[in-house]
Amino acid sequence: MIQSFLRRYDNGGYEDARNHWDAFITLPETLASYSGTRVAVIIDEFQDMKFYVYDCSQEFFMKMDAKGLLTDQAATDLTATYDRMSQSRKAPMLVSGSAVTLIFRTVMGGPLGGRFDFIYLKPLAVPDGATLLRQLLRIYLPGAMITSENALYASAQTGGHPYYLYCLAMSKCEGKKFDDKDSIDRIIRYEIENGKVYGFWQTHFEDNRKYINTDDVDMLGRKIIYYFTKYNNQPVDTKALAAKLDVSKKAVDKKIEKLYQADLVYRTAARFYTFNDICLMRFIKFLYK
């Protein structure tokens, strides 16, 4: 069966791309049925399947791109093809990605409505983050030494966030060491101001600038972000936020929903929000003073 699929794939052109795809996404369940082996299909960056796949020839693609006519609206939305496969009992699916709000709306509504559950995976507990960092250093920096105490410190300073801990292990900071707290602070600062953490959040802010900076009330987005950086890890009611900033609750609700769409704040109990990423706090303070 696999050989048959590959022959068809190799012999077909772009015109058959969607047929190839429809055949491909049923393979895990079919193979699981034949073999009696259950499998899990995990698709990362699921949001990219909504905007970045174009069902057209390379020539037409390049021509449209040169004219600036390749828009998100012209892309093929492949997420809907999981309508049936998402409920497979033999090849169950998990979807994930960094655009949390977009994924949430995609899988909880439209053709996929009711077919996925939503689970927000929080950063690791500090001790688990310390264990992860020590394991990463064994893999990527075998000569590095780090004590349990320093590993716990690094994990606490990054909020136990796996990506940040990975950035520390892979950092290009000159003279990188993990032998004391000052050395760890220097690496963290380098990553936030020059390294991978900086690059990630800089790109994220650029991609979501329309949500952050477009205000009906002057500078409201910046004021809200500043408020969250001053009161880190504290859930905030929008009513209290409006009173603090001396603006209408309606304006705050409207703006904070945009910040939620930009994945900068987390929603808890419907109307409470928190902004609890330590490295994001430091990035904002560094970049925007």
Wavefront OBJ file of the C-alpha trace (Angstrom):
o trace
v 0.000 0.000 0.000
v 2.850 2.386 0.829
v 4.594 1.538 -2.447
v 1.379 2.255 -4.328
v 1.065 5.627 -2.643
v 4.690 6.543 -3.405
v 4.383 5.544 -7.081
v 1.333 7.726 -7.424
v 3.064 10.583 -5.619
v 6.220 10.390 -7.763
v 4.286 10.208 -11.024
v 1.796 12.998 -10.284
v 2.136 16.734 -10.779
v 0.948 19.689 -8.723
v -2.561 19.133 -10.096
v -2.781 16.023 -7.932
v -1.395 17.683 -4.796
v -4.715 17.806 -2.984
v -5.467 14.180 -3.895
v -2.043 13.187 -2.596
v -2.756 15.019 0.625
v -6.194 13.475 1.118
v -4.688 10.030 0.577
v -1.763 10.733 2.863
v -3.707 11.871 5.923
v -5.702 8.621 5.971
v -2.559 6.444 5.974
v -1.836 6.449 9.736
v -5.325 5.186 10.575
v -5.250 2.629 7.739
v -1.841 1.287 8.758
v -2.947 1.155 12.387
v -5.975 -0.867 11.327
v -3.933 -3.364 9.311
v -1.114 -3.740 11.840
v -3.106 -3.551 15.049
v -0.673 -0.925 16.314
v -2.095 2.301 17.703
v -0.231 5.479 16.744
v -0.424 9.154 17.675
v -0.181 11.787 14.953
v 1.322 15.024 16.286
v 1.244 18.093 14.040
v 3.279 21.071 15.210
v 2.814 24.641 13.911
v -0.713 23.673 12.902
v -1.561 27.316 12.126
v 0.773 27.203 9.104
v -1.624 24.791 7.402
v -4.221 27.546 7.234
v -2.273 30.212 5.367
v 0.904 28.913 3.727
v -0.130 26.169 1.303
v -0.960 27.164 -2.281
v -2.534 24.660 -4.661
v -1.027 26.007 -7.904
v 1.954 25.490 -10.174
v 5.359 26.897 -9.243
v 5.249 29.157 -12.319
v 1.882 30.652 -11.370
v 2.990 30.959 -7.749
v 6.101 32.960 -8.688
v 4.128 35.162 -11.070
v 1.532 36.012 -8.415
v 4.234 36.541 -5.808
v 6.042 39.021 -8.069
v 2.805 41.017 -8.386
v 2.243 40.961 -4.618
v -1.004 39.046 -5.064
v -0.199 36.078 -2.834
v -2.340 36.761 0.215
v -3.527 34.626 3.092
v -6.945 34.553 1.462
v -5.490 32.836 -1.623
v -4.020 29.976 0.403
v -5.628 26.560 0.737
v -6.988 25.899 4.215
v -5.827 22.350 4.886
v -7.008 22.284 8.492
v -10.523 21.340 7.433
v -9.231 18.111 5.893
v -8.901 16.758 9.437
v -12.666 16.859 9.903
v -12.942 13.060 10.115
v -9.366 12.085 10.959
v -9.372 14.173 14.111
v -11.727 11.662 15.734
v -9.805 8.520 14.800
v -9.613 5.978 17.616
v -6.661 4.180 16.055
v -4.504 7.142 15.040
v -5.557 9.971 17.389
v -4.236 13.422 16.621
v -2.652 16.230 18.573
v -2.160 19.664 17.030
v 0.050 22.372 18.462
v 1.834 25.578 17.578
v 2.889 29.001 18.778
v -0.182 30.936 17.556
v -2.321 29.735 20.452
v -5.361 31.925 19.768
v -5.456 31.087 16.059
v -5.186 27.357 16.723
v -7.858 27.571 19.415
v -10.303 29.262 17.039
v -9.462 26.874 14.212
v -9.906 23.615 16.075
v -12.801 24.717 18.292
v -14.920 26.162 15.489
v -15.855 25.605 11.849
v -15.485 22.106 10.379
v -13.345 21.028 13.342
v -15.762 22.295 15.979
v -16.229 19.786 18.791
v -13.605 17.407 17.396
v -10.661 18.580 19.480
v -10.170 19.344 23.152
v -8.073 22.329 24.175
v -5.250 21.918 26.681
v -2.940 24.800 27.554
v 0.487 23.428 28.436
v 2.062 25.699 31.002
v 5.830 26.008 31.464
v 7.525 23.318 33.508
v 7.772 23.363 37.260
v 11.117 24.850 38.325
v 12.641 21.489 39.375
v 11.582 19.893 36.073
v 13.069 22.848 34.193
v 16.342 22.344 36.057
v 16.374 18.668 35.058
v 15.709 19.634 31.438
v 18.560 22.169 31.406
v 21.047 19.643 32.786
v 19.984 17.135 30.150
v 20.281 19.731 27.357
v 23.775 20.636 28.510
v 24.799 16.973 28.448
v 23.658 16.803 24.823
v 24.722 20.180 23.398
v 27.569 21.252 25.695
v 29.151 18.089 27.159
v 32.006 19.962 28.813
v 29.747 22.330 30.751
v 29.331 21.884 34.482
v 26.243 23.009 36.373
v 25.257 22.250 39.934
v 21.727 21.385 40.962
v 21.485 24.736 42.730
v 22.504 26.699 39.634
v 20.206 24.652 37.405
v 17.306 25.474 39.734
v 18.300 29.141 39.619
v 18.367 29.203 35.800
v 14.990 27.469 35.644
v 13.474 29.938 38.119
v 14.852 32.910 36.159
v 13.194 31.661 32.961
v 9.964 30.560 34.607
v 10.639 26.926 33.733
v 9.981 27.691 30.049
v 11.433 24.849 27.920
v 12.233 27.102 24.938
v 14.141 29.603 27.061
v 16.103 26.813 28.721
v 16.943 25.470 25.260
v 18.132 28.974 24.284
v 20.457 29.033 27.299
v 21.953 25.678 26.360
v 22.437 26.766 22.727
v 23.432 30.366 23.470
v 26.223 31.997 21.463
v 27.130 34.147 24.454
v 30.925 34.516 24.511
v 32.610 32.693 27.362
v 29.406 30.909 28.280
v 29.526 29.228 31.695
v 26.978 27.930 34.163
v 29.199 27.810 37.233
v 27.544 30.624 39.245
v 24.461 32.849 39.279
v 26.285 35.832 37.750
v 27.341 33.712 34.748
v 23.759 32.468 34.282
v 22.399 36.026 34.545
v 24.854 37.116 31.844
v 23.682 34.367 29.478
v 20.017 35.172 30.120
v 20.644 38.864 29.502
v 22.513 38.071 26.283
v 19.626 35.908 25.023
v 17.011 38.556 25.838
v 19.000 41.415 24.303
v 20.851 39.693 21.429
v 20.057 36.006 21.133
v 17.267 33.633 20.222
v 14.832 34.956 22.819
v 15.268 38.461 21.422
v 14.769 37.202 17.864
v 11.625 35.267 18.778
v 9.856 38.140 20.543
v 11.024 40.762 18.051
v 9.473 38.725 15.240
v 6.349 38.070 17.282
v 5.821 41.769 17.984
v 6.377 42.662 14.329
v 3.882 40.027 13.199
v 1.281 41.240 15.715
v 1.852 44.986 15.573
v -1.665 45.530 14.199
v -3.071 44.177 17.458
v -0.649 45.967 19.767
v -0.327 49.502 18.428
v -3.646 50.274 16.738
v -5.593 52.092 19.465
v -8.771 54.124 19.580
v -7.519 55.493 22.886
v -4.063 57.052 22.589
v -1.270 54.692 23.680
v -3.732 52.331 25.414
v -1.954 49.171 24.264
v 1.364 50.365 25.630
v -0.215 51.471 28.897
v -1.804 48.046 29.408
v 1.451 46.253 28.627
v 3.303 48.569 31.014
v 0.733 47.832 33.718
v 1.236 44.090 33.283
v 5.010 44.434 33.461
v 4.675 46.321 36.762
v 2.284 43.767 38.270
v 3.687 40.493 36.980
v 1.921 37.195 37.715
v -1.164 38.870 39.184
v -4.505 38.139 37.462
v -6.120 41.467 36.586
v -9.820 42.208 36.168
v -10.492 44.460 33.169
v -12.683 46.669 35.393
v -9.780 47.280 37.766
v -7.479 47.898 34.809
v -9.866 50.498 33.376
v -10.035 52.300 36.713
v -6.250 52.259 37.051
v -5.745 53.727 33.569
v -8.729 56.092 33.803
v -10.365 54.862 30.584
v -13.667 53.121 29.858
v -13.980 49.415 30.581
v -15.282 48.941 27.030
v -12.070 50.380 25.594
v -9.952 48.141 27.833
v -12.001 45.050 26.923
v -11.602 45.807 23.228
v -7.859 46.390 23.484
v -7.066 43.497 25.777
v -8.886 41.145 23.417
v -6.426 42.228 20.715
v -3.516 41.548 23.048
v -5.068 38.144 23.698
v -5.212 37.526 19.934
v -1.534 38.449 19.796
v -0.847 35.771 22.446
v 0.626 38.306 24.847
v -1.835 37.816 27.707
v -3.523 34.727 29.121
v -7.206 34.552 29.933
v -8.360 32.991 33.176
v -11.937 32.690 34.439
v -13.242 34.528 31.349
v -12.546 38.124 32.453
v -9.230 37.916 34.275
v -5.944 38.286 32.466
v -2.341 37.724 33.377
v 0.945 38.481 31.668
v 3.278 36.017 33.326
v 6.287 35.469 31.096
v 9.403 36.638 32.929
v 11.635 36.782 29.853
v 8.942 38.631 27.894
v 8.822 41.195 30.721
v 12.563 41.720 30.473
v 12.430 41.920 26.655
v 9.768 44.642 26.797
v 11.672 46.637 29.401
v 14.885 46.342 27.400
v 13.375 47.206 24.020
v 10.899 49.898 25.039
v 12.703 51.251 28.133
l 1 2 3 4 5 6 7 8 9 10 11 12 13 14 15 16 17 18 19 20 21 22 23 24 25 26 27 28 29 30 31 32 33 34 35 36 37 38 39 40 41 42 43 44 45 46 47 48 49 50 51 52 53 54 55 56 57 58 59 60 61 62 63 64 65 66 67 68 69 70 71 72 73 74 75 76 77 78 79 80 81 82 83 84 85 86 87 88 89 90 91 92 93 94 95 96 97 98 99 100 101 102 103 104 105 106 107 108 109 110 111 112 113 114 115 116 117 118 119 120 121 122 123 124 125 126 127 128 129 130 131 132 133 134 135 136 137 138 139 140 141 142 143 144 145 146 147 148 149 150 151 152 153 154 155 156 157 158 159 160 161 162 163 164 165 166 167 168 169 170 171 172 173 174 175 176 177 178 179 180 181 182 183 184 185 186 187 188 189 190 191 192 193 194 195 196 197 198 199 200 201 202 203 204 205 206 207 208 209 210 211 212 213 214 215 216 217 218 219 220 221 222 223 224 225 226 227 228 229 230 231 232 233 234 235 236 237 238 239 240 241 242 243 244 245 246 247 248 249 250 251 252 253 254 255 256 257 258 259 260 261 262 263 264 265 266 267 268 269 270 271 272 273 274 275 276 277 278 279 280 281 282 283 284 285 286 287 288 289
